[in-house]
Amino acid sequence: MSTELQLPRAARIFVSFVALLRVNGFAVAPEQTTAFLTAIALLGPRDLDDIRQSALATLAPPPERRATFDRLFDLHFRGSEAIDHADDGQDDETVRLQEEGRGDGEPLRSDDANESGLTATRTEALVERRFAQLSTIDALRRLAREAPRRLPRRRGHRRMRARHGPFADLRRTLRDSVRSDGEILRLGHMKRRQRPRKILLLIDVSGSMKSRTEENMKLAHTLVQVASNVEVFTFGTRLTRVTRALRLKRREQALNAAAHLVSDWDGGTRIGDALQAFLAVPRFGGYARGAAVIIVSDGLERGEPDALRDAVAKLSRRAWRLSWLTPLATGSTFRPQTEALIAVERFIDDLVDGGSSASIVAHVLALGRRRAA
């Protein structure tokens, strides 16, 4: 006879929430789970806010991870439709691109406009996106497997022992000389430690890139999971930082969270304004300093190329290396045809194929072969 303990149906949703927290890196002891259930039974909650307060009091999430805790709570108890940006405390992470006094712009399009995703527009269309639950493709598996050892690195300021190196390890040399009556038989060496280099990923989510948006977001989630110093932004008619959302371990939850942060899916294309807005925020602009900056966009800009050229020039001066990945670059003989890409080509270190996850992963992993600086 089976002796497995069966939970009451009413308690299963609360226990599964604790399991969700553990999967996402929260340390929850069995005693805390029991206390959580006891608090709910004693309180007799009338709404979800009472349950949230019970969870905070008994499960005790760290203060620095409170935002992640709240997002997981909303995803679990309310469902993805109930999450609202106004409650998520990240209003400063979305920058709406202003028209800058241009009153002759295109009229707003309906939800059916730009259905093919083959043209670029400057207009803003606020759309909510749902990501399909597809299996992990081979390119993402390769990225997760090889990224820890192949992502670009840089020389840090701290030093470490080495068999050969440009610096003398005087402390080690003097300590070893004691064993030989003060005679120095071998000189110790030191070298600088290698540290992971920052990676900044800027993803175009406009209508002209709609066929690649979902795969690009999956790739960004994988990259955030395997590296601790990756920043991800989306841009179309707005600039949105989605790094926090992509730090959720489960891909479906991370993409759903990102889907509610970004409201300009499949809308207009204003790359120059987006990059100018990125550089105008000091906190955002600091992410690009010394980083491997990767822009995933087709470069089909409807605005004047001057703003884009100036922004890319400034970005290239801050970045360690600036790569532009476009689906239009289908071969090694590719040459820019659009006015925007022609204007920024001289500021870009790499202008390569971005039409598939495999090509993007191959380029990201190849960045590690660059000489550390």
C-alpha positions as CSV (number, residue, x, y, z in Angstrom):
1,M,0.0,0.0,0.0
2,S,1.4,3.4,-0.9
3,T,2.1,5.6,2.0
4,E,2.8,8.8,-0.1
5,L,1.5,11.9,1.5
6,Q,-1.2,13.6,-0.6
7,L,-1.5,17.3,-0.2
8,P,-4.9,18.9,0.0
9,R,-5.9,20.4,-3.4
10,A,-6.1,23.9,-1.9
11,A,-2.5,23.7,-0.6
12,R,-0.9,22.6,-3.9
13,I,-0.8,26.0,-5.5
14,F,1.1,27.4,-2.5
15,V,3.6,24.5,-2.3
16,S,4.2,24.8,-6.1
17,F,5.0,28.5,-5.6
18,V,7.7,27.5,-3.1
19,A,9.1,25.1,-5.6
20,L,9.1,27.9,-8.2
21,L,11.1,30.0,-5.9
22,R,13.7,27.3,-5.3
23,V,14.1,26.7,-9.1
24,N,14.9,30.4,-9.4
25,G,17.6,30.4,-6.8
26,F,15.7,31.3,-3.6
27,A,16.7,29.4,-0.5
28,V,13.5,28.2,1.2
29,A,13.7,25.7,4.1
30,P,10.9,23.1,4.6
31,E,10.1,24.8,7.9
32,Q,9.4,28.0,6.0
33,T,7.0,26.2,3.7
34,T,5.1,24.9,6.7
35,A,5.0,28.3,8.2
36,F,3.7,29.8,4.9
37,L,0.8,27.3,4.8
38,T,0.1,27.9,8.5
39,A,0.1,31.7,8.1
40,I,-2.4,31.4,5.2
41,A,-4.7,29.1,7.2
42,L,-4.6,31.4,10.2
43,L,-5.0,34.6,8.2
44,G,-7.9,33.5,6.0
45,P,-6.8,35.7,3.1
46,R,-9.4,37.7,1.3
47,D,-7.2,38.7,-1.7
48,L,-3.8,38.1,-3.2
49,D,-2.2,41.0,-1.3
50,D,-2.8,39.0,2.0
51,I,-1.1,36.0,0.4
52,R,1.8,38.1,-0.7
53,Q,2.3,39.5,2.8
54,S,2.2,36.0,4.2
55,A,4.8,34.9,1.7
56,L,7.1,37.8,2.5
57,A,6.8,37.2,6.3
58,T,7.5,33.5,6.2
59,L,9.6,32.9,3.1
60,A,11.8,36.0,3.7
61,P,13.2,36.8,0.3
62,P,16.5,38.8,0.3
63,P,15.8,42.6,-0.1
64,E,18.0,42.8,-3.2
65,R,15.8,40.1,-4.9
66,R,12.4,41.5,-3.9
67,A,11.6,42.6,-7.4
68,T,12.2,39.0,-8.7
69,F,10.1,37.6,-5.9
70,D,7.2,39.9,-6.7
71,R,7.4,39.0,-10.4
72,L,7.4,35.3,-9.7
73,F,4.5,35.8,-7.4
74,D,2.5,37.6,-10.1
75,L,3.4,35.0,-12.8
76,H,2.3,32.1,-10.5
77,F,-0.8,33.4,-8.8
78,R,-2.2,36.0,-11.3
79,G,-1.0,34.7,-14.6
80,S,0.9,36.6,-17.3
81,E,-2.1,38.7,-18.2
82,A,-2.3,40.4,-14.8
83,I,1.2,41.8,-14.7
84,D,1.3,45.6,-15.1
85,H,4.4,47.7,-15.7
86,A,3.2,50.2,-13.2
87,D,3.6,47.7,-10.4
88,D,7.0,46.5,-11.3
89,G,9.1,49.5,-10.2
90,Q,11.1,49.6,-13.4
91,D,9.6,52.7,-15.1
92,D,13.0,54.2,-15.4
93,E,14.1,51.2,-17.6
94,T,11.8,52.1,-20.5
95,V,12.6,55.2,-22.5
96,R,10.0,56.4,-25.0
97,L,11.6,57.9,-28.1
98,Q,10.3,61.4,-28.6
99,E,9.3,62.8,-32.0
100,E,11.4,65.9,-31.4
101,G,8.8,68.2,-32.8
102,R,8.3,66.4,-36.1
103,G,4.6,66.8,-36.9
104,D,4.8,65.3,-40.4
105,G,5.3,61.7,-39.3
106,E,3.3,58.8,-40.6
107,P,-0.1,58.1,-39.1
108,L,-0.5,55.4,-36.5
109,R,-1.1,52.1,-38.0
110,S,-3.6,49.5,-36.9
111,D,-2.7,46.1,-35.5
112,D,-3.0,44.6,-39.0
113,A,-0.4,47.0,-40.5
114,N,3.1,45.8,-41.4
115,E,1.9,42.2,-41.2
116,S,4.7,40.8,-43.4
117,G,7.5,42.4,-41.3
118,L,9.4,43.4,-44.4
119,T,9.2,47.2,-44.2
120,A,10.4,49.7,-41.6
121,T,8.3,52.5,-40.2
122,R,8.9,55.4,-37.7
123,T,5.4,55.2,-36.1
124,E,4.7,53.6,-32.7
125,A,2.4,50.6,-32.5
126,L,2.1,49.2,-28.9
127,V,1.6,45.5,-29.2
128,E,1.8,42.7,-26.6
129,R,3.6,39.6,-27.7
130,R,3.2,35.9,-26.6
131,F,6.2,33.6,-27.0
132,A,5.6,30.1,-28.2
133,Q,7.1,27.2,-26.1
134,L,9.5,25.7,-28.5
135,S,12.3,23.3,-27.8
136,T,15.8,24.6,-27.4
137,I,17.6,24.7,-30.8
138,D,21.1,23.3,-31.3
139,A,22.6,26.8,-31.5
140,L,21.4,27.7,-28.0
141,R,22.7,24.5,-26.6
142,R,26.1,25.3,-28.2
143,L,26.0,28.8,-26.7
144,A,25.2,27.4,-23.2
145,R,27.9,24.8,-23.5
146,E,30.8,26.8,-24.9
147,A,30.2,30.4,-23.7
148,P,31.9,30.1,-20.2
149,R,35.2,29.4,-21.9
150,R,34.9,31.3,-25.2
151,L,33.3,34.6,-24.3
152,P,35.7,37.6,-24.6
153,R,37.8,38.4,-21.5
154,R,39.9,41.3,-20.5
155,R,43.0,41.8,-18.2
156,G,42.0,42.9,-14.7
157,H,44.0,45.0,-12.3
158,R,44.6,42.2,-9.8
159,R,47.6,39.9,-10.3
160,M,48.2,36.2,-9.8
161,R,51.1,33.8,-9.7
162,A,52.4,32.6,-13.1
163,R,55.3,30.6,-14.4
164,H,56.1,33.4,-16.8
165,G,54.8,37.0,-16.6
166,P,55.8,40.6,-16.9
167,F,55.8,41.3,-13.2
168,A,58.2,40.1,-10.5
169,D,56.7,38.3,-7.5
170,L,59.0,39.8,-4.8
171,R,57.1,38.4,-1.9
172,R,57.2,34.8,-3.2
173,T,60.9,35.3,-4.2
174,L,62.0,36.5,-0.8
175,R,60.0,33.8,1.0
176,D,61.7,31.1,-1.2
177,S,65.1,32.6,-0.6
178,V,64.8,31.9,3.1
179,R,65.1,28.2,2.3
180,S,68.4,28.8,0.6
181,D,70.1,31.0,3.2
182,G,69.0,34.2,1.5
183,E,70.3,33.3,-1.9
184,I,67.8,33.9,-4.7
185,L,67.8,30.8,-7.0
186,R,64.6,31.5,-8.9
187,L,62.6,34.7,-9.6
188,G,58.9,34.4,-9.2
189,H,56.6,35.9,-11.8
190,M,53.1,37.4,-11.8
191,K,50.5,38.3,-14.5
192,R,47.2,40.0,-14.5
193,R,44.1,38.0,-13.9
194,Q,41.6,37.5,-16.8
195,R,38.1,38.8,-16.2
196,P,35.0,38.4,-18.3
197,R,34.3,41.3,-20.6
198,K,31.0,43.1,-20.4
199,I,28.6,42.3,-23.2
200,L,25.9,44.7,-24.3
201,L,23.1,43.3,-26.6
202,L,20.8,45.7,-28.4
203,I,17.9,43.9,-30.1
204,D,15.7,45.5,-32.8
205,V,12.0,44.4,-32.1
206,S,10.5,46.6,-34.8
207,G,8.1,45.3,-37.5
208,S,10.8,44.7,-40.1
209,M,12.5,42.2,-37.6
210,K,9.4,40.4,-36.4
211,S,10.3,37.1,-38.0
212,R,13.5,37.0,-35.9
213,T,12.3,38.6,-32.6
214,E,11.4,35.5,-30.7
215,E,14.6,33.6,-31.6
216,N,16.7,36.6,-30.7
217,M,15.0,36.9,-27.3
218,K,15.6,33.2,-26.6
219,L,19.3,33.7,-27.5
220,A,19.5,36.7,-25.2
221,H,18.0,34.7,-22.3
222,T,20.6,32.0,-22.8
223,L,23.4,34.5,-22.9
224,V,22.2,36.2,-19.7
225,Q,22.0,32.8,-18.0
226,V,25.6,31.7,-18.8
227,A,27.3,35.1,-18.2
228,S,26.9,37.4,-15.2
229,N,27.9,40.7,-17.0
230,V,25.4,40.8,-19.9
231,E,23.0,43.7,-20.4
232,V,20.1,43.4,-22.9
233,F,18.0,46.2,-24.4
234,T,15.2,46.2,-27.0
235,F,14.4,49.1,-29.2
236,G,11.8,50.0,-31.8
237,T,9.9,53.1,-30.9
238,R,11.0,52.8,-27.3
239,L,14.2,51.7,-25.5
240,T,13.6,49.1,-22.8
241,R,16.1,47.3,-20.5
242,V,15.0,43.6,-20.2
243,T,18.0,42.2,-18.3
244,R,16.2,41.7,-15.1
245,A,13.4,39.8,-16.7
246,L,15.8,37.5,-18.6
247,R,17.6,36.6,-15.4
248,L,14.6,34.3,-14.5
249,K,15.9,30.8,-15.0
250,R,12.9,29.3,-16.8
251,R,12.8,30.5,-20.3
252,E,9.0,30.7,-20.6
253,Q,8.7,32.8,-17.5
254,A,11.6,35.0,-18.5
255,L,10.2,35.7,-22.0
256,N,6.7,36.3,-20.6
257,A,8.2,38.8,-18.2
258,A,10.0,40.5,-21.0
259,A,6.9,40.5,-23.1
260,H,5.1,42.7,-20.5
261,L,8.1,45.1,-20.1
262,V,8.3,45.8,-23.9
263,S,5.3,47.4,-25.4
264,D,6.6,48.3,-28.9
265,W,6.8,44.9,-30.4
266,D,6.5,44.9,-34.2
267,G,6.1,48.6,-34.3
268,G,8.1,51.4,-36.0
269,T,11.9,51.5,-36.7
270,R,13.8,54.4,-35.2
271,I,17.3,53.1,-34.6
272,G,19.1,56.4,-34.4
273,D,16.7,57.8,-31.8
274,A,16.9,54.6,-29.8
275,L,20.7,54.7,-29.7
276,Q,20.7,58.4,-28.9
277,A,18.3,57.8,-26.0
278,F,20.6,55.0,-24.8
279,L,23.6,57.2,-24.7
280,A,21.6,60.1,-23.0
281,V,21.0,58.0,-19.9
282,P,24.4,57.9,-18.0
283,R,23.5,54.6,-16.3
284,F,22.8,53.0,-19.7
285,G,25.7,54.5,-21.4
286,G,28.1,53.1,-18.8
287,Y,27.1,49.6,-19.8
288,A,28.8,50.2,-23.2
289,R,32.2,51.3,-21.8
290,G,34.8,48.7,-22.6
291,A,32.1,46.2,-23.6
292,A,31.5,44.0,-26.6
293,V,28.5,45.8,-28.1
294,I,26.3,43.7,-30.4
295,I,23.4,45.3,-32.3
296,V,21.0,42.9,-33.9
297,S,19.1,44.8,-36.5
298,D,18.4,44.9,-40.2
299,G,19.3,48.6,-40.3
300,L,16.1,49.6,-42.2
301,E,15.9,53.1,-40.7
302,R,13.1,55.4,-41.8
303,G,14.5,58.5,-40.1
304,E,17.4,60.7,-41.1
305,P,20.8,58.8,-41.0
306,D,22.5,61.7,-39.2
307,A,21.2,60.7,-35.8
308,L,22.1,57.1,-36.3
309,R,25.6,58.0,-37.6
310,D,26.3,60.2,-34.6
311,A,25.0,57.7,-32.1
312,V,27.0,54.8,-33.6
313,A,30.2,57.0,-33.7
314,K,29.8,57.7,-29.9
315,L,29.0,54.1,-29.2
316,S,32.1,52.8,-31.0
317,R,34.3,55.1,-29.0
318,R,33.0,53.7,-25.8
319,A,32.9,50.0,-26.8
320,W,35.8,47.6,-26.9
321,R,34.3,46.2,-30.1
322,L,31.1,47.1,-32.0
323,S,29.3,44.4,-34.0
324,W,26.2,44.9,-36.2
325,L,24.4,41.7,-37.0
326,T,21.8,42.0,-39.8
327,P,19.7,39.4,-41.6
328,L,20.5,41.2,-44.9
329,A,24.2,40.1,-44.7
330,T,23.8,36.7,-46.4
331,G,27.4,36.2,-47.5
332,S,31.0,37.3,-47.1
333,T,30.6,39.6,-50.1
334,F,27.8,41.6,-48.5
335,R,27.9,45.3,-48.9
336,P,25.4,47.7,-47.2
337,Q,22.7,48.9,-49.5
338,T,20.6,51.0,-47.2
339,E,21.5,54.6,-46.5
340,A,21.6,54.0,-42.7
341,L,24.1,51.1,-42.9
342,I,26.3,52.9,-45.4
343,A,26.5,55.9,-43.1
344,V,27.6,53.8,-40.0
345,E,29.7,51.2,-41.8
346,R,33.0,53.0,-41.0
347,F,32.3,53.0,-37.3
348,I,31.5,49.3,-37.1
349,D,34.1,46.6,-36.4
350,D,32.0,43.7,-37.6
351,L,29.1,43.8,-40.1
352,V,28.0,40.1,-40.3
353,D,25.1,37.8,-40.8
354,G,22.4,38.0,-38.1
355,G,19.7,36.0,-39.9
356,S,19.8,32.9,-37.8
357,S,20.6,31.9,-34.2
358,A,23.5,29.7,-35.4
359,S,25.2,32.7,-37.1
360,I,24.7,35.0,-34.1
361,V,26.0,32.3,-31.7
362,A,29.1,31.7,-33.9
363,H,29.9,35.4,-33.9
364,V,29.5,35.8,-30.2
365,L,31.7,32.8,-29.5
366,A,34.3,34.1,-32.0
367,L,34.7,37.3,-30.1
368,G,36.7,35.5,-27.5
369,R,39.5,35.0,-29.9
370,R,40.2,38.7,-30.0
371,R,43.3,39.8,-28.1
372,A,42.5,40.9,-24.5
373,A,43.1,44.6,-23.9
